[in-house]
Amino acid sequence: MQTTEIQVEVSAEMEHHLEWLRQAYRLPSTTAVLELLISAQIDRSVYEMTGIKPGPKLAIDNTKG
C-alpha cells in the first residue's frame, strides 16, 4: 500500500495545542499526535457506522526512517 504525504500549515494556537498533546502522550512529534487523532476519529466513525468496536492494534513505530 502506498501512502501520500501532505504538508499542512497550522496556526500558532493549534501548534501550541499539538505540542501540549505531544508532551502529554510522550510522542516524538506533533505529526505523531495528528496521526493518533486521525486514527481515533476513524475508529469512532467505523464504530458509529458498523457498531463494531476496533480491536487492539499492533504498536509499530513508523516515525523512524
LUMLUMDREN-2810 file (N, C-alpha, C; in Angstrom, 1 decimal):
<atoms>
<atom><aa>M</aa><ch>A</ch><at>N</at><xx>0.8</xx><yy>-1.2</yy><zz>0.0</zz></atom>
<atom><aa>M</aa><ch>A</ch><at>CA</at><xx>0.0</xx><yy>0.0</yy><zz>0.0</zz></atom>
<atom><aa>M</aa><ch>A</ch><at>C</at><xx>0.9</xx><yy>1.2</yy><zz>0.0</zz></atom>
<atom><aa>Q</aa><ch>A</ch><at>N</at><xx>0.6</xx><yy>2.2</yy><zz>-0.9</zz></atom>
<atom><aa>Q</aa><ch>A</ch><at>CA</at><xx>1.4</xx><yy>3.4</yy><zz>-1.0</zz></atom>
<atom><aa>Q</aa><ch>A</ch><at>C</at><xx>0.6</xx><yy>4.5</yy><zz>-0.3</zz></atom>
<atom><aa>T</aa><ch>A</ch><at>N</at><xx>1.3</xx><yy>5.3</yy><zz>0.5</zz></atom>
<atom><aa>T</aa><ch>A</ch><at>CA</at><xx>0.6</xx><yy>6.5</yy><zz>1.1</zz></atom>
<atom><aa>T</aa><ch>A</ch><at>C</at><xx>1.1</xx><yy>7.8</yy><zz>0.5</zz></atom>
<atom><aa>T</aa><ch>A</ch><at>N</at><xx>0.3</xx><yy>8.8</yy><zz>0.7</zz></atom>
<atom><aa>T</aa><ch>A</ch><at>CA</at><xx>0.7</xx><yy>10.1</yy><zz>0.2</zz></atom>
<atom><aa>T</aa><ch>A</ch><at>C</at><xx>0.9</xx><yy>11.0</yy><zz>1.3</zz></atom>
<atom><aa>E</aa><ch>A</ch><at>N</at><xx>2.0</xx><yy>11.7</yy><zz>1.2</zz></atom>
<atom><aa>E</aa><ch>A</ch><at>CA</at><xx>2.3</xx><yy>12.7</yy><zz>2.3</zz></atom>
<atom><aa>E</aa><ch>A</ch><at>C</at><xx>1.8</xx><yy>14.1</yy><zz>1.9</zz></atom>
<atom><aa>I</aa><ch>A</ch><at>N</at><xx>1.1</xx><yy>14.7</yy><zz>2.8</zz></atom>
<atom><aa>I</aa><ch>A</ch><at>CA</at><xx>0.6</xx><yy>16.0</yy><zz>2.6</zz></atom>
<atom><aa>I</aa><ch>A</ch><at>C</at><xx>1.1</xx><yy>17.0</yy><zz>3.6</zz></atom>
<atom><aa>Q</aa><ch>A</ch><at>N</at><xx>1.6</xx><yy>18.1</yy><zz>3.2</zz></atom>
<atom><aa>Q</aa><ch>A</ch><at>CA</at><xx>2.1</xx><yy>19.1</yy><zz>4.1</zz></atom>
<atom><aa>Q</aa><ch>A</ch><at>C</at><xx>1.0</xx><yy>20.1</yy><zz>4.4</zz></atom>
<atom><aa>V</aa><ch>A</ch><at>N</at><xx>0.8</xx><yy>20.4</yy><zz>5.7</zz></atom>
<atom><aa>V</aa><ch>A</ch><at>CA</at><xx>-0.2</xx><yy>21.3</yy><zz>6.1</zz></atom>
<atom><aa>V</aa><ch>A</ch><at>C</at><xx>0.4</xx><yy>22.4</yy><zz>7.0</zz></atom>
<atom><aa>E</aa><ch>A</ch><at>N</at><xx>-0.2</xx><yy>23.6</yy><zz>7.0</zz></atom>
<atom><aa>E</aa><ch>A</ch><at>CA</at><xx>0.2</xx><yy>24.6</yy><zz>7.9</zz></atom>
<atom><aa>E</aa><ch>A</ch><at>C</at><xx>-0.9</xx><yy>24.8</yy><zz>9.0</zz></atom>
<atom><aa>V</aa><ch>A</ch><at>N</at><xx>-0.5</xx><yy>25.0</yy><zz>10.2</zz></atom>
<atom><aa>V</aa><ch>A</ch><at>CA</at><xx>-1.4</xx><yy>25.2</yy><zz>11.3</zz></atom>
<atom><aa>V</aa><ch>A</ch><at>C</at><xx>-1.1</xx><yy>26.5</yy><zz>12.0</zz></atom>
<atom><aa>S</aa><ch>A</ch><at>N</at><xx>-2.1</xx><yy>27.1</yy><zz>12.6</zz></atom>
<atom><aa>S</aa><ch>A</ch><at>CA</at><xx>-2.0</xx><yy>28.3</yy><zz>13.3</zz></atom>
<atom><aa>S</aa><ch>A</ch><at>C</at><xx>-1.1</xx><yy>28.1</yy><zz>14.5</zz></atom>
<atom><aa>A</aa><ch>A</ch><at>N</at><xx>-0.6</xx><yy>29.2</yy><zz>15.1</zz></atom>
<atom><aa>A</aa><ch>A</ch><at>CA</at><xx>0.2</xx><yy>29.2</yy><zz>16.3</zz></atom>
<atom><aa>A</aa><ch>A</ch><at>C</at><xx>-0.5</xx><yy>28.5</yy><zz>17.4</zz></atom>
<atom><aa>E</aa><ch>A</ch><at>N</at><xx>-1.8</xx><yy>28.9</yy><zz>17.5</zz></atom>
<atom><aa>E</aa><ch>A</ch><at>CA</at><xx>-2.6</xx><yy>28.3</yy><zz>18.6</zz></atom>
<atom><aa>E</aa><ch>A</ch><at>C</at><xx>-2.8</xx><yy>26.8</yy><zz>18.5</zz></atom>
<atom><aa>M</aa><ch>A</ch><at>N</at><xx>-3.0</xx><yy>26.3</yy><zz>17.2</zz></atom>
<atom><aa>M</aa><ch>A</ch><at>CA</at><xx>-3.1</xx><yy>24.9</yy><zz>17.0</zz></atom>
<atom><aa>M</aa><ch>A</ch><at>C</at><xx>-1.8</xx><yy>24.2</yy><zz>17.3</zz></atom>
<atom><aa>E</aa><ch>A</ch><at>N</at><xx>-0.7</xx><yy>24.8</yy><zz>16.9</zz></atom>
<atom><aa>E</aa><ch>A</ch><at>CA</at><xx>0.6</xx><yy>24.2</yy><zz>17.1</zz></atom>
<atom><aa>E</aa><ch>A</ch><at>C</at><xx>0.9</xx><yy>24.1</yy><zz>18.6</zz></atom>
<atom><aa>H</aa><ch>A</ch><at>N</at><xx>0.4</xx><yy>25.1</yy><zz>19.4</zz></atom>
<atom><aa>H</aa><ch>A</ch><at>CA</at><xx>0.6</xx><yy>25.1</yy><zz>20.8</zz></atom>
<atom><aa>H</aa><ch>A</ch><at>C</at><xx>-0.2</xx><yy>23.9</yy><zz>21.4</zz></atom>
<atom><aa>H</aa><ch>A</ch><at>N</at><xx>-1.5</xx><yy>23.7</yy><zz>20.9</zz></atom>
<atom><aa>H</aa><ch>A</ch><at>CA</at><xx>-2.3</xx><yy>22.5</yy><zz>21.4</zz></atom>
<atom><aa>H</aa><ch>A</ch><at>C</at><xx>-1.6</xx><yy>21.2</yy><zz>21.0</zz></atom>
<atom><aa>L</aa><ch>A</ch><at>N</at><xx>-1.1</xx><yy>21.1</yy><zz>19.8</zz></atom>
<atom><aa>L</aa><ch>A</ch><at>CA</at><xx>-0.5</xx><yy>19.9</yy><zz>19.4</zz></atom>
<atom><aa>L</aa><ch>A</ch><at>C</at><xx>0.8</xx><yy>19.6</yy><zz>20.2</zz></atom>
<atom><aa>E</aa><ch>A</ch><at>N</at><xx>1.5</xx><yy>20.6</yy><zz>20.5</zz></atom>
<atom><aa>E</aa><ch>A</ch><at>CA</at><xx>2.7</xx><yy>20.4</yy><zz>21.3</zz></atom>
<atom><aa>E</aa><ch>A</ch><at>C</at><xx>2.3</xx><yy>20.0</yy><zz>22.7</zz></atom>
<atom><aa>W</aa><ch>A</ch><at>N</at><xx>1.3</xx><yy>20.6</yy><zz>23.3</zz></atom>
<atom><aa>W</aa><ch>A</ch><at>CA</at><xx>0.8</xx><yy>20.2</yy><zz>24.6</zz></atom>
<atom><aa>W</aa><ch>A</ch><at>C</at><xx>0.4</xx><yy>18.7</yy><zz>24.6</zz></atom>
<atom><aa>L</aa><ch>A</ch><at>N</at><xx>-0.3</xx><yy>18.2</yy><zz>23.6</zz></atom>
<atom><aa>L</aa><ch>A</ch><at>CA</at><xx>-0.7</xx><yy>16.8</yy><zz>23.4</zz></atom>
<atom><aa>L</aa><ch>A</ch><at>C</at><xx>0.5</xx><yy>15.9</yy><zz>23.2</zz></atom>
<atom><aa>R</aa><ch>A</ch><at>N</at><xx>1.5</xx><yy>16.4</yy><zz>22.5</zz></atom>
<atom><aa>R</aa><ch>A</ch><at>CA</at><xx>2.7</xx><yy>15.6</yy><zz>22.2</zz></atom>
<atom><aa>R</aa><ch>A</ch><at>C</at><xx>3.4</xx><yy>15.3</yy><zz>23.5</zz></atom>
<atom><aa>Q</aa><ch>A</ch><at>N</at><xx>3.5</xx><yy>16.3</yy><zz>24.4</zz></atom>
<atom><aa>Q</aa><ch>A</ch><at>CA</at><xx>4.2</xx><yy>16.1</yy><zz>25.6</zz></atom>
<atom><aa>Q</aa><ch>A</ch><at>C</at><xx>3.3</xx><yy>15.2</yy><zz>26.6</zz></atom>
<atom><aa>A</aa><ch>A</ch><at>N</at><xx>2.0</xx><yy>15.4</yy><zz>26.6</zz></atom>
<atom><aa>A</aa><ch>A</ch><at>CA</at><xx>1.1</xx><yy>14.7</yy><zz>27.4</zz></atom>
<atom><aa>A</aa><ch>A</ch><at>C</at><xx>1.2</xx><yy>13.2</yy><zz>27.1</zz></atom>
<atom><aa>Y</aa><ch>A</ch><at>N</at><xx>1.2</xx><yy>12.9</yy><zz>25.8</zz></atom>
<atom><aa>Y</aa><ch>A</ch><at>CA</at><xx>1.2</xx><yy>11.5</yy><zz>25.3</zz></atom>
<atom><aa>Y</aa><ch>A</ch><at>C</at><xx>2.6</xx><yy>11.0</yy><zz>25.1</zz></atom>
<atom><aa>R</aa><ch>A</ch><at>N</at><xx>3.6</xx><yy>11.8</yy><zz>25.4</zz></atom>
<atom><aa>R</aa><ch>A</ch><at>CA</at><xx>5.0</xx><yy>11.5</yy><zz>25.2</zz></atom>
<atom><aa>R</aa><ch>A</ch><at>C</at><xx>5.3</xx><yy>10.9</yy><zz>23.8</zz></atom>
<atom><aa>L</aa><ch>A</ch><at>N</at><xx>4.9</xx><yy>11.6</yy><zz>22.8</zz></atom>
<atom><aa>L</aa><ch>A</ch><at>CA</at><xx>5.1</xx><yy>11.2</yy><zz>21.4</zz></atom>
<atom><aa>L</aa><ch>A</ch><at>C</at><xx>6.3</xx><yy>12.0</yy><zz>20.9</zz></atom>
<atom><aa>P</aa><ch>A</ch><at>N</at><xx>6.9</xx><yy>11.4</yy><zz>19.8</zz></atom>
<atom><aa>P</aa><ch>A</ch><at>CA</at><xx>8.1</xx><yy>12.0</yy><zz>19.3</zz></atom>
<atom><aa>P</aa><ch>A</ch><at>C</at><xx>7.9</xx><yy>13.3</yy><zz>18.5</zz></atom>
<atom><aa>S</aa><ch>A</ch><at>N</at><xx>6.7</xx><yy>13.5</yy><zz>18.0</zz></atom>
<atom><aa>S</aa><ch>A</ch><at>CA</at><xx>6.5</xx><yy>14.7</yy><zz>17.1</zz></atom>
<atom><aa>S</aa><ch>A</ch><at>C</at><xx>5.0</xx><yy>15.1</yy><zz>17.1</zz></atom>
<atom><aa>T</aa><ch>A</ch><at>N</at><xx>4.7</xx><yy>16.3</yy><zz>16.7</zz></atom>
<atom><aa>T</aa><ch>A</ch><at>CA</at><xx>3.3</xx><yy>16.7</yy><zz>16.5</zz></atom>
<atom><aa>T</aa><ch>A</ch><at>C</at><xx>2.7</xx><yy>16.0</yy><zz>15.4</zz></atom>
<atom><aa>T</aa><ch>A</ch><at>N</at><xx>3.4</xx><yy>15.5</yy><zz>14.4</zz></atom>
<atom><aa>T</aa><ch>A</ch><at>CA</at><xx>2.9</xx><yy>14.7</yy><zz>13.4</zz></atom>
<atom><aa>T</aa><ch>A</ch><at>C</at><xx>2.3</xx><yy>13.4</yy><zz>13.9</zz></atom>
<atom><aa>A</aa><ch>A</ch><at>N</at><xx>3.0</xx><yy>12.8</yy><zz>14.9</zz></atom>
<atom><aa>A</aa><ch>A</ch><at>CA</at><xx>2.5</xx><yy>11.6</yy><zz>15.6</zz></atom>
<atom><aa>A</aa><ch>A</ch><at>C</at><xx>1.2</xx><yy>11.9</yy><zz>16.3</zz></atom>
<atom><aa>V</aa><ch>A</ch><at>N</at><xx>1.1</xx><yy>13.1</yy><zz>16.9</zz></atom>
<atom><aa>V</aa><ch>A</ch><at>CA</at><xx>-0.2</xx><yy>13.5</yy><zz>17.5</zz></atom>
<atom><aa>V</aa><ch>A</ch><at>C</at><xx>-1.3</xx><yy>13.5</yy><zz>16.5</zz></atom>
<atom><aa>L</aa><ch>A</ch><at>N</at><xx>-1.1</xx><yy>14.1</yy><zz>15.4</zz></atom>
<atom><aa>L</aa><ch>A</ch><at>CA</at><xx>-2.1</xx><yy>14.2</yy><zz>14.3</zz></atom>
<atom><aa>L</aa><ch>A</ch><at>C</at><xx>-2.5</xx><yy>12.8</yy><zz>13.8</zz></atom>
<atom><aa>E</aa><ch>A</ch><at>N</at><xx>-1.5</xx><yy>11.9</yy><zz>13.7</zz></atom>
<atom><aa>E</aa><ch>A</ch><at>CA</at><xx>-1.8</xx><yy>10.5</yy><zz>13.3</zz></atom>
<atom><aa>E</aa><ch>A</ch><at>C</at><xx>-2.7</xx><yy>9.8</yy><zz>14.3</zz></atom>
<atom><aa>L</aa><ch>A</ch><at>N</at><xx>-2.4</xx><yy>10.1</yy><zz>15.6</zz></atom>
<atom><aa>L</aa><ch>A</ch><at>CA</at><xx>-3.2</xx><yy>9.5</yy><zz>16.7</zz></atom>
<atom><aa>L</aa><ch>A</ch><at>C</at><xx>-4.6</xx><yy>10.0</yy><zz>16.6</zz></atom>
<atom><aa>L</aa><ch>A</ch><at>N</at><xx>-4.8</xx><yy>11.3</yy><zz>16.5</zz></atom>
<atom><aa>L</aa><ch>A</ch><at>CA</at><xx>-6.1</xx><yy>11.9</yy><zz>16.4</zz></atom>
<atom><aa>L</aa><ch>A</ch><at>C</at><xx>-6.9</xx><yy>11.4</yy><zz>15.2</zz></atom>
<atom><aa>I</aa><ch>A</ch><at>N</at><xx>-6.3</xx><yy>11.3</yy><zz>14.1</zz></atom>
<atom><aa>I</aa><ch>A</ch><at>CA</at><xx>-6.9</xx><yy>10.8</yy><zz>12.9</zz></atom>
<atom><aa>I</aa><ch>A</ch><at>C</at><xx>-7.3</xx><yy>9.4</yy><zz>13.1</zz></atom>
<atom><aa>S</aa><ch>A</ch><at>N</at><xx>-6.5</xx><yy>8.6</yy><zz>13.6</zz></atom>
<atom><aa>S</aa><ch>A</ch><at>CA</at><xx>-6.8</xx><yy>7.1</yy><zz>13.8</zz></atom>
<atom><aa>S</aa><ch>A</ch><at>C</at><xx>-8.0</xx><yy>7.0</yy><zz>14.8</zz></atom>
<atom><aa>A</aa><ch>A</ch><at>N</at><xx>-8.0</xx><yy>7.8</yy><zz>15.8</zz></atom>
<atom><aa>A</aa><ch>A</ch><at>CA</at><xx>-9.1</xx><yy>7.7</yy><zz>16.8</zz></atom>
<atom><aa>A</aa><ch>A</ch><at>C</at><xx>-10.4</xx><yy>8.1</yy><zz>16.1</zz></atom>
<atom><aa>Q</aa><ch>A</ch><at>N</at><xx>-10.4</xx><yy>9.1</yy><zz>15.3</zz></atom>
<atom><aa>Q</aa><ch>A</ch><at>CA</at><xx>-11.6</xx><yy>9.6</yy><zz>14.6</zz></atom>
<atom><aa>Q</aa><ch>A</ch><at>C</at><xx>-12.1</xx><yy>8.5</yy><zz>13.6</zz></atom>
<atom><aa>I</aa><ch>A</ch><at>N</at><xx>-11.2</xx><yy>7.8</yy><zz>12.9</zz></atom>
<atom><aa>I</aa><ch>A</ch><at>CA</at><xx>-11.5</xx><yy>6.8</yy><zz>12.0</zz></atom>
<atom><aa>I</aa><ch>A</ch><at>C</at><xx>-12.2</xx><yy>5.6</yy><zz>12.8</zz></atom>
<atom><aa>D</aa><ch>A</ch><at>N</at><xx>-11.6</xx><yy>5.3</yy><zz>14.0</zz></atom>
<atom><aa>D</aa><ch>A</ch><at>CA</at><xx>-12.2</xx><yy>4.2</yy><zz>14.8</zz></atom>
<atom><aa>D</aa><ch>A</ch><at>C</at><xx>-13.6</xx><yy>4.6</yy><zz>15.2</zz></atom>
<atom><aa>R</aa><ch>A</ch><at>N</at><xx>-13.8</xx><yy>5.8</yy><zz>15.7</zz></atom>
<atom><aa>R</aa><ch>A</ch><at>CA</at><xx>-15.1</xx><yy>6.3</yy><zz>16.1</zz></atom>
<atom><aa>R</aa><ch>A</ch><at>C</at><xx>-16.1</xx><yy>6.2</yy><zz>14.9</zz></atom>
<atom><aa>S</aa><ch>A</ch><at>N</at><xx>-15.7</xx><yy>6.6</yy><zz>13.7</zz></atom>
<atom><aa>S</aa><ch>A</ch><at>CA</at><xx>-16.6</xx><yy>6.6</yy><zz>12.6</zz></atom>
<atom><aa>S</aa><ch>A</ch><at>C</at><xx>-17.0</xx><yy>5.2</yy><zz>12.2</zz></atom>
<atom><aa>V</aa><ch>A</ch><at>N</at><xx>-16.0</xx><yy>4.3</yy><zz>12.2</zz></atom>
<atom><aa>V</aa><ch>A</ch><at>CA</at><xx>-16.3</xx><yy>2.9</yy><zz>11.9</zz></atom>
<atom><aa>V</aa><ch>A</ch><at>C</at><xx>-17.3</xx><yy>2.3</yy><zz>13.0</zz></atom>
<atom><aa>Y</aa><ch>A</ch><at>N</at><xx>-17.1</xx><yy>2.6</yy><zz>14.2</zz></atom>
<atom><aa>Y</aa><ch>A</ch><at>CA</at><xx>-18.0</xx><yy>2.1</yy><zz>15.3</zz></atom>
<atom><aa>Y</aa><ch>A</ch><at>C</at><xx>-19.4</xx><yy>2.7</yy><zz>15.1</zz></atom>
<atom><aa>E</aa><ch>A</ch><at>N</at><xx>-19.5</xx><yy>4.0</yy><zz>14.7</zz></atom>
<atom><aa>E</aa><ch>A</ch><at>CA</at><xx>-20.8</xx><yy>4.6</yy><zz>14.5</zz></atom>
<atom><aa>E</aa><ch>A</ch><at>C</at><xx>-21.5</xx><yy>3.9</yy><zz>13.3</zz></atom>
<atom><aa>M</aa><ch>A</ch><at>N</at><xx>-20.7</xx><yy>3.6</yy><zz>12.3</zz></atom>
<atom><aa>M</aa><ch>A</ch><at>CA</at><xx>-21.4</xx><yy>3.0</yy><zz>11.1</zz></atom>
<atom><aa>M</aa><ch>A</ch><at>C</at><xx>-21.7</xx><yy>1.5</yy><zz>11.2</zz></atom>
<atom><aa>T</aa><ch>A</ch><at>N</at><xx>-20.8</xx><yy>0.8</yy><zz>11.9</zz></atom>
<atom><aa>T</aa><ch>A</ch><at>CA</at><xx>-21.0</xx><yy>-0.7</yy><zz>12.0</zz></atom>
<atom><aa>T</aa><ch>A</ch><at>C</at><xx>-21.4</xx><yy>-1.2</yy><zz>13.3</zz></atom>
<atom><aa>G</aa><ch>A</ch><at>N</at><xx>-21.2</xx><yy>-0.4</yy><zz>14.4</zz></atom>
<atom><aa>G</aa><ch>A</ch><at>CA</at><xx>-21.5</xx><yy>-0.9</yy><zz>15.7</zz></atom>
<atom><aa>G</aa><ch>A</ch><at>C</at><xx>-20.4</xx><yy>-1.9</yy><zz>16.2</zz></atom>
<atom><aa>I</aa><ch>A</ch><at>N</at><xx>-19.3</xx><yy>-2.0</yy><zz>15.5</zz></atom>
<atom><aa>I</aa><ch>A</ch><at>CA</at><xx>-18.2</xx><yy>-2.9</yy><zz>15.8</zz></atom>
<atom><aa>I</aa><ch>A</ch><at>C</at><xx>-17.1</xx><yy>-2.1</yy><zz>16.4</zz></atom>
<atom><aa>K</aa><ch>A</ch><at>N</at><xx>-16.6</xx><yy>-2.4</yy><zz>17.6</zz></atom>
<atom><aa>K</aa><ch>A</ch><at>CA</at><xx>-15.5</xx><yy>-1.7</yy><zz>18.2</zz></atom>
<atom><aa>K</aa><ch>A</ch><at>C</at><xx>-14.2</xx><yy>-2.2</yy><zz>17.6</zz></atom>
<atom><aa>P</aa><ch>A</ch><at>N</at><xx>-13.3</xx><yy>-1.3</yy><zz>17.4</zz></atom>
<atom><aa>P</aa><ch>A</ch><at>CA</at><xx>-12.0</xx><yy>-1.7</yy><zz>16.8</zz></atom>
<atom><aa>P</aa><ch>A</ch><at>C</at><xx>-11.2</xx><yy>-2.5</yy><zz>17.8</zz></atom>
<atom><aa>G</aa><ch>A</ch><at>N</at><xx>-10.5</xx><yy>-3.5</yy><zz>17.4</zz></atom>
<atom><aa>G</aa><ch>A</ch><at>CA</at><xx>-9.7</xx><yy>-4.4</yy><zz>18.3</zz></atom>
<atom><aa>G</aa><ch>A</ch><at>C</at><xx>-8.4</xx><yy>-3.7</yy><zz>18.6</zz></atom>
<atom><aa>P</aa><ch>A</ch><at>N</at><xx>-7.6</xx><yy>-4.5</yy><zz>19.3</zz></atom>
<atom><aa>P</aa><ch>A</ch><at>CA</at><xx>-6.3</xx><yy>-3.9</yy><zz>19.7</zz></atom>
<atom><aa>P</aa><ch>A</ch><at>C</at><xx>-5.4</xx><yy>-3.8</yy><zz>18.4</zz></atom>
<atom><aa>K</aa><ch>A</ch><at>N</at><xx>-4.5</xx><yy>-2.8</yy><zz>18.5</zz></atom>
<atom><aa>K</aa><ch>A</ch><at>CA</at><xx>-3.6</xx><yy>-2.5</yy><zz>17.4</zz></atom>
<atom><aa>K</aa><ch>A</ch><at>C</at><xx>-2.2</xx><yy>-2.9</yy><zz>17.7</zz></atom>
<atom><aa>L</aa><ch>A</ch><at>N</at><xx>-1.5</xx><yy>-3.4</yy><zz>16.7</zz></atom>
<atom><aa>L</aa><ch>A</ch><at>CA</at><xx>-0.1</xx><yy>-3.7</yy><zz>16.9</zz></atom>
<atom><aa>L</aa><ch>A</ch><at>C</at><xx>0.7</xx><yy>-2.3</yy><zz>16.9</zz></atom>
<atom><aa>A</aa><ch>A</ch><at>N</at><xx>1.5</xx><yy>-2.1</yy><zz>17.9</zz></atom>
<atom><aa>A</aa><ch>A</ch><at>CA</at><xx>2.2</xx><yy>-0.9</yy><zz>18.1</zz></atom>
<atom><aa>A</aa><ch>A</ch><at>C</at><xx>3.5</xx><yy>-1.0</yy><zz>17.2</zz></atom>
<atom><aa>I</aa><ch>A</ch><at>N</at><xx>3.5</xx><yy>-0.1</yy><zz>16.2</zz></atom>
<atom><aa>I</aa><ch>A</ch><at>CA</at><xx>4.7</xx><yy>0.0</yy><zz>15.3</zz></atom>
<atom><aa>I</aa><ch>A</ch><at>C</at><xx>5.1</xx><yy>1.4</yy><zz>15.2</zz></atom>
<atom><aa>D</aa><ch>A</ch><at>N</at><xx>6.4</xx><yy>1.6</yy><zz>15.5</zz></atom>
<atom><aa>D</aa><ch>A</ch><at>CA</at><xx>7.0</xx><yy>3.0</yy><zz>15.4</zz></atom>
<atom><aa>D</aa><ch>A</ch><at>C</at><xx>7.4</xx><yy>3.2</yy><zz>14.0</zz></atom>
<atom><aa>N</aa><ch>A</ch><at>N</at><xx>6.6</xx><yy>4.0</yy><zz>13.3</zz></atom>
<atom><aa>N</aa><ch>A</ch><at>CA</at><xx>6.9</xx><yy>4.3</yy><zz>11.9</zz></atom>
<atom><aa>N</aa><ch>A</ch><at>C</at><xx>7.4</xx><yy>5.7</yy><zz>11.7</zz></atom>
<atom><aa>T</aa><ch>A</ch><at>N</at><xx>7.9</xx><yy>6.3</yy><zz>12.9</zz></atom>
<atom><aa>T</aa><ch>A</ch><at>CA</at><xx>8.4</xx><yy>7.6</yy><zz>12.8</zz></atom>
<atom><aa>T</aa><ch>A</ch><at>C</at><xx>9.9</xx><yy>7.7</yy><zz>12.5</zz></atom>
<atom><aa>K</aa><ch>A</ch><at>N</at><xx>10.5</xx><yy>6.5</yy><zz>12.5</zz></atom>
<atom><aa>K</aa><ch>A</ch><at>CA</at><xx>12.0</xx><yy>6.5</yy><zz>12.2</zz></atom>
<atom><aa>K</aa><ch>A</ch><at>C</at><xx>12.2</xx><yy>5.8</yy><zz>10.8</zz></atom>
<atom><aa>G</aa><ch>A</ch><at>N</at><xx>13.0</xx><yy>6.5</yy><zz>10.0</zz></atom>
<atom><aa>G</aa><ch>A</ch><at>CA</at><xx>13.2</xx><yy>6.1</yy><zz>8.7</zz></atom>
<atom><aa>G</aa><ch>A</ch><at>C</at><xx>14.1</xx><yy>5.0</yy><zz>8.6</zz></atom>
</atoms>
